[in-house]
Amino acid sequence: MLPSYLQEAVDKAKSEKSKEKNQESEEEPEMIHGKCFTNLDAYKGEFWPTIFFSVPFPGDRIESQNGKTLEVVQITHSKGVGEDSLKPSIKIELGKF
């Protein structure tokens, strides 16, 4: 058994570590806003994702709301528009694979 002053220190450290874990688990990951586009006429009416967990790489495939898939050809990093003008944004060019 530890002396009371040491036990208090251990308990305090455990409590702080527990609080840190809870704060980390409550935080949502930062989402990346983007816009997908393609010059392929057959895919012009598709609805593509606009929020991403990470920046896709060329060669990655992105699926439309209707289940059609195209490959990332190029990524352009840019600023947002309007209220989101200070947040980073990406433009994703899609093509056939």
TORPA-4810 file (N, C-alpha, C, O; in nm, 3 decimals):
<nodes>
NODE_1_0.085_-0.118_0.000_0.000_0.000_0.000_0.089_0.124_0.000_0.190_0.130_0.070_M
NODE_2_0.049_0.222_-0.081_0.125_0.346_-0.093_0.088_0.443_0.018_-0.024_0.441_0.070_L
NODE_3_0.182_0.528_0.054_0.148_0.636_0.148_0.039_0.723_0.085_0.028_0.732_-0.037_P
NODE_4_-0.040_0.787_0.167_-0.157_0.863_0.118_-0.119_0.972_0.020_-0.193_0.995_-0.076_S
NODE_5_-0.007_1.042_0.040_0.031_1.150_-0.051_0.068_1.094_-0.188_0.043_1.160_-0.289_Y
NODE_6_0.129_0.973_-0.194_0.161_0.912_-0.323_0.034_0.860_-0.391_0.019_0.873_-0.513_L
NODE_7_-0.055_0.802_-0.313_-0.180_0.750_-0.370_-0.262_0.864_-0.430_-0.323_0.847_-0.535_Q
NODE_8_-0.263_0.979_-0.364_-0.334_1.095_-0.418_-0.274_1.139_-0.550_-0.348_1.173_-0.643_E
NODE_9_-0.142_1.140_-0.561_-0.074_1.178_-0.685_-0.107_1.081_-0.797_-0.131_1.123_-0.911_A
NODE_10_-0.108_0.952_-0.767_-0.140_0.850_-0.867_-0.284_0.866_-0.914_-0.312_0.862_-1.033_V
NODE_11_-0.376_0.884_-0.819_-0.517_0.901_-0.853_-0.539_1.025_-0.939_-0.618_1.023_-1.034_D
NODE_12_-0.470_1.133_-0.908_-0.483_1.257_-0.984_-0.432_1.236_-1.127_-0.496_1.282_-1.222_K
NODE_13_-0.320_1.169_-1.143_-0.264_1.143_-1.276_-0.359_1.056_-1.358_-0.379_1.082_-1.477_A
NODE_14_-0.417_0.954_-1.296_-0.513_0.867_-1.366_-0.635_0.946_-1.409_-0.685_0.928_-1.520_K
NODE_15_-0.683_1.034_-1.322_-0.800_1.115_-1.352_-0.773_1.207_-1.471_-0.858_1.221_-1.560_S
NODE_16_-0.656_1.271_-1.473_-0.622_1.362_-1.583_-0.608_1.285_-1.714_-0.652_1.332_-1.819_E
NODE_17_-0.549_1.167_-1.709_-0.533_1.086_-1.828_-0.670_1.042_-1.881_-0.692_1.040_-2.002_K
NODE_18_-0.759_1.009_-1.792_-0.894_0.969_-1.831_-0.968_1.085_-1.898_-1.038_1.065_-1.997_S
NODE_19_-0.953_1.206_-1.844_-1.016_1.324_-1.903_-0.963_1.349_-2.043_-1.039_1.382_-2.133_K
NODE_20_-0.831_1.334_-2.063_-0.771_1.353_-2.194_-0.827_1.254_-2.294_-0.859_1.291_-2.407_E
NODE_21_-0.840_1.128_-2.255_-0.895_1.026_-2.344_-1.038_1.060_-2.383_-1.074_1.047_-2.500_K
NODE_22_-1.119_1.104_-2.287_-1.257_1.139_-2.316_-1.266_1.256_-2.413_-1.351_1.256_-2.502_N
NODE_23_-1.180_1.355_-2.396_-1.181_1.470_-2.485_-1.141_1.428_-2.626_-1.201_1.474_-2.723_Q
NODE_24_-1.040_1.341_-2.639_-0.997_1.294_-2.770_-1.107_1.216_-2.839_-1.128_1.233_-2.959_E
NODE_25_-1.178_1.132_-2.767_-1.282_1.050_-2.828_-1.404_1.133_-2.866_-1.477_1.094_-2.958_S
NODE_26_-1.429_1.245_-2.799_-1.544_1.329_-2.830_-1.520_1.418_-2.951_-1.615_1.460_-3.015_E
NODE_27_-1.395_1.447_-2.982_-1.365_1.534_-3.094_-1.389_1.461_-3.226_-1.346_1.347_-3.243_E
NODE_28_-1.458_1.528_-3.317_-1.481_1.470_-3.448_-1.361_1.502_-3.537_-1.300_1.608_-3.522_E
NODE_29_-1.327_1.411_-3.627_-1.215_1.439_-3.716_-1.247_1.558_-3.808_-1.362_1.577_-3.847_P
NODE_30_-1.148_1.634_-3.841_-1.164_1.749_-3.929_-1.195_1.697_-4.070_-1.117_1.622_-4.128_E
NODE_31_-1.307_1.739_-4.123_-1.348_1.696_-4.256_-1.293_1.794_-4.359_-1.275_1.913_-4.331_M
NODE_32_-1.268_1.744_-4.478_-1.214_1.826_-4.586_-1.325_1.847_-4.689_-1.385_1.751_-4.738_I
NODE_33_-1.351_1.972_-4.720_-1.453_2.004_-4.820_-1.390_2.005_-4.957_-1.277_2.051_-4.975_H
NODE_34_-1.463_1.955_-5.055_-1.411_1.951_-5.190_-1.521_1.944_-5.293_-1.639_1.928_-5.260_G
NODE_35_-1.481_1.957_-5.417_-1.574_1.949_-5.528_-1.514_1.859_-5.635_-1.402_1.880_-5.680_K
NODE_36_-1.591_1.759_-5.674_-1.550_1.670_-5.781_-1.606_1.721_-5.914_-1.718_1.771_-5.919_C
NODE_37_-1.528_1.707_-6.019_-1.577_1.743_-6.152_-1.512_1.653_-6.256_-1.405_1.596_-6.233_F
NODE_38_-1.579_1.641_-6.371_-1.527_1.562_-6.480_-1.568_1.627_-6.612_-1.668_1.697_-6.618_T
NODE_39_-1.490_1.602_-6.716_-1.526_1.652_-6.849_-1.591_1.543_-6.933_-1.612_1.561_-7.053_N
NODE_40_-1.623_1.429_-6.871_-1.688_1.319_-6.941_-1.839_1.342_-6.943_-1.902_1.347_-6.837_L
NODE_41_-1.896_1.356_-7.062_-2.038_1.388_-7.076_-2.130_1.286_-7.010_-2.234_1.323_-6.956_D
NODE_42_-2.093_1.160_-7.014_-2.178_1.054_-6.958_-2.193_1.065_-6.806_-2.282_1.003_-6.748_A
NODE_43_-2.107_1.143_-6.740_-2.108_1.154_-6.594_-2.147_1.293_-6.545_-2.138_1.321_-6.426_Y
NODE_44_-2.190_1.381_-6.634_-2.220_1.520_-6.597_-2.332_1.533_-6.495_-2.327_1.624_-6.411_K
NODE_45_-2.432_1.447_-6.498_-2.546_1.459_-6.407_-2.528_1.386_-6.275_-2.621_1.381_-6.195_G
NODE_46_-2.411_1.331_-6.251_-2.387_1.255_-6.128_-2.366_1.349_-6.009_-2.318_1.461_-6.024_E
NODE_47_-2.404_1.300_-5.891_-2.380_1.373_-5.766_-2.262_1.306_-5.696_-2.268_1.189_-5.659_F
NODE_48_-2.154_1.383_-5.677_-2.031_1.331_-5.620_-2.016_1.378_-5.476_-2.074_1.480_-5.439_W
NODE_49_-1.940_1.308_-5.395_-1.918_1.351_-5.256_-1.858_1.492_-5.250_-1.783_1.533_-5.339_P
NODE_50_-1.891_1.563_-5.144_-1.835_1.698_-5.125_-1.757_1.710_-4.994_-1.695_1.812_-4.968_T
NODE_51_-1.760_1.604_-4.912_-1.687_1.603_-4.785_-1.603_1.476_-4.780_-1.650_1.367_-4.811_I
NODE_52_-1.477_1.492_-4.740_-1.383_1.380_-4.740_-1.312_1.371_-4.605_-1.289_1.472_-4.538_F
NODE_53_-1.276_1.247_-4.566_-1.200_1.226_-4.444_-1.054_1.262_-4.464_-0.987_1.306_-4.370_F
NODE_54_-1.004_1.243_-4.585_-0.866_1.277_-4.618_-0.860_1.316_-4.765_-0.954_1.290_-4.841_S
NODE_55_-0.751_1.378_-4.804_-0.734_1.418_-4.943_-0.708_1.292_-5.026_-0.615_1.217_-4.996_V
NODE_56_-0.789_1.268_-5.129_-0.764_1.151_-5.213_-0.638_1.170_-5.296_-0.594_1.282_-5.320_P
NODE_57_-0.581_1.059_-5.340_-0.462_1.061_-5.424_-0.501_1.029_-5.568_-0.600_0.960_-5.591_F
NODE_58_-0.424_1.079_-5.665_-0.448_1.036_-5.802_-0.443_0.882_-5.809_-0.353_0.818_-5.755_P
NODE_59_-0.542_0.827_-5.877_-0.553_0.681_-5.884_-0.661_0.627_-5.791_-0.713_0.518_-5.815_G
NODE_60_-0.697_0.702_-5.686_-0.807_0.661_-5.599_-0.937_0.668_-5.679_-0.947_0.744_-5.775_D
NODE_61_-1.034_0.590_-5.639_-1.163_0.590_-5.707_-1.269_0.652_-5.617_-1.270_0.631_-5.495_R
NODE_62_-1.356_0.730_-5.679_-1.464_0.796_-5.606_-1.595_0.753_-5.668_-1.610_0.749_-5.790_I
NODE_63_-1.691_0.719_-5.581_-1.820_0.670_-5.625_-1.926_0.779_-5.614_-1.932_0.850_-5.513_E
NODE_64_-2.009_0.791_-5.717_-2.118_0.889_-5.716_-2.234_0.835_-5.634_-2.233_0.719_-5.591_S
NODE_65_-2.332_0.920_-5.612_-2.449_0.880_-5.536_-2.524_0.766_-5.605_-2.590_0.685_-5.539_Q
NODE_66_-2.515_0.759_-5.738_-2.582_0.654_-5.815_-2.497_0.529_-5.833_-2.539_0.435_-5.901_N
NODE_67_-2.378_0.527_-5.773_-2.293_0.408_-5.779_-2.195_0.403_-5.894_-2.125_0.304_-5.911_G
NODE_68_-2.187_0.509_-5.972_-2.088_0.514_-6.080_-1.954_0.555_-6.021_-1.948_0.638_-5.931_K
NODE_69_-1.846_0.497_-6.073_-1.713_0.520_-6.017_-1.619_0.579_-6.122_-1.615_0.533_-6.236_T
NODE_70_-1.545_0.680_-6.081_-1.439_0.738_-6.164_-1.312_0.748_-6.081_-1.315_0.740_-5.958_L
NODE_71_-1.201_0.764_-6.150_-1.070_0.770_-6.086_-1.024_0.914_-6.070_-1.048_0.997_-6.158_E
NODE_72_-0.958_0.943_-5.959_-0.901_1.076_-5.937_-0.784_1.095_-6.033_-0.690_1.016_-6.035_V
NODE_73_-0.792_1.201_-6.112_-0.688_1.232_-6.209_-0.594_1.338_-6.154_-0.472_1.329_-6.168_V
NODE_74_-0.653_1.440_-6.090_-0.574_1.553_-6.041_-0.642_1.616_-5.921_-0.764_1.619_-5.913_Q
NODE_75_-0.561_1.667_-5.827_-0.611_1.738_-5.709_-0.557_1.881_-5.713_-0.439_1.903_-5.738_I
NODE_76_-0.645_1.977_-5.688_-0.603_2.116_-5.676_-0.644_2.165_-5.538_-0.761_2.157_-5.501_T
NODE_77_-0.548_2.214_-5.460_-0.576_2.268_-5.327_-0.612_2.415_-5.342_-0.544_2.490_-5.412_H
NODE_78_-0.722_2.456_-5.275_-0.766_2.595_-5.287_-0.832_2.640_-5.157_-0.843_2.564_-5.061_S
NODE_79_-0.877_2.763_-5.157_-0.950_2.817_-5.042_-1.098_2.796_-5.065_-1.143_2.778_-5.178_K
NODE_80_-1.173_2.800_-4.956_-1.317_2.790_-4.966_-1.376_2.918_-5.021_-1.304_3.011_-5.056_G
NODE_81_-1.509_2.921_-5.030_-1.580_3.036_-5.086_-1.677_3.089_-4.981_-1.732_3.011_-4.903_V
NODE_82_-1.698_3.219_-4.980_-1.795_3.281_-4.889_-1.754_3.268_-4.744_-1.644_3.306_-4.706_G
NODE_83_-1.846_3.214_-4.660_-1.819_3.200_-4.517_-1.700_3.108_-4.489_-1.632_3.123_-4.388_E
NODE_84_-1.675_3.015_-4.579_-1.565_2.919_-4.562_-1.437_2.964_-4.633_-1.352_2.881_-4.663_D
NODE_85_-1.423_3.093_-4.660_-1.310_3.141_-4.738_-1.175_3.119_-4.670_-1.072_3.119_-4.738_S
NODE_86_-1.174_3.100_-4.539_-1.047_3.077_-4.469_-1.016_2.928_-4.455_-0.905_2.892_-4.418_L
NODE_87_-1.113_2.843_-4.485_-1.092_2.699_-4.473_-1.036_2.644_-4.603_-1.075_2.688_-4.711_K
NODE_88_-0.945_2.548_-4.595_-0.892_2.489_-4.718_-0.999_2.405_-4.788_-1.091_2.353_-4.724_P
NODE_89_-0.986_2.393_-4.916_-1.079_2.316_-4.996_-0.998_2.244_-5.104_-0.884_2.281_-5.132_S
NODE_90_-1.056_2.143_-5.164_-0.988_2.073_-5.274_-1.082_2.063_-5.393_-1.204_2.052_-5.378_I
NODE_91_-1.025_2.065_-5.511_-1.097_2.040_-5.636_-1.041_1.910_-5.691_-0.919_1.893_-5.704_K
NODE_92_-1.132_1.817_-5.723_-1.091_1.682_-5.763_-1.138_1.658_-5.905_-1.258_1.652_-5.933_I
NODE_93_-1.042_1.643_-5.995_-1.076_1.609_-6.134_-1.085_1.457_-6.147_-0.995_1.385_-6.105_E
NODE_94_-1.195_1.411_-6.205_-1.219_1.269_-6.220_-1.214_1.228_-6.366_-1.252_1.304_-6.454_L
NODE_95_-1.167_1.105_-6.390_-1.163_1.049_-6.525_-1.182_0.900_-6.521_-1.191_0.840_-6.414_G
NODE_96_-1.187_0.839_-6.639_-1.206_0.694_-6.649_-1.080_0.621_-6.605_-0.969_0.673_-6.618_K
NODE_97_-1.098_0.500_-6.554_-0.983_0.416_-6.517_-0.976_0.297_-6.608_-0.886_0.214_-6.593_F
</nodes>
